[in-house]
């Protein structure tokens, strides 16, 4: 849903920052969010996510995230 105040861009940036953060040793980060946030964070390629689907990203904190193979 469009947000004239720029909330979508802020949510997308916040989600990318969370995904880019390296988890603490021996832990994982599990994020649950909405389709619009995924599309705003990761672009058109991720905008066709369906209900119940999951994306798995890897980050070591030193480089941008990358989508992991399932």
KAFEN-V198372 format. One record per pair of residues at least 24 apart in sequence whose C-alpha atoms are under 8 Angstrom apart, sorted by the first residue. I is the first residue (numbers start at 1). J is the second residue. Records with the same first field share a line. If there is no record, write none. Layout:
I: J + J
This chain:
1: 36
8: 36 + 37 + 40
9: 40 + 41
11: 37 + 40 + 41
12: 37 + 38 + 39 + 40 + 41 + 42
13: 40 + 41
15: 41
16: 41 + 42
19: 57 + 58 + 59 + 65
20: 59 + 60 + 61 + 63 + 64 + 65
21: 59 + 60 + 61
22: 59 + 60 + 61
23: 60
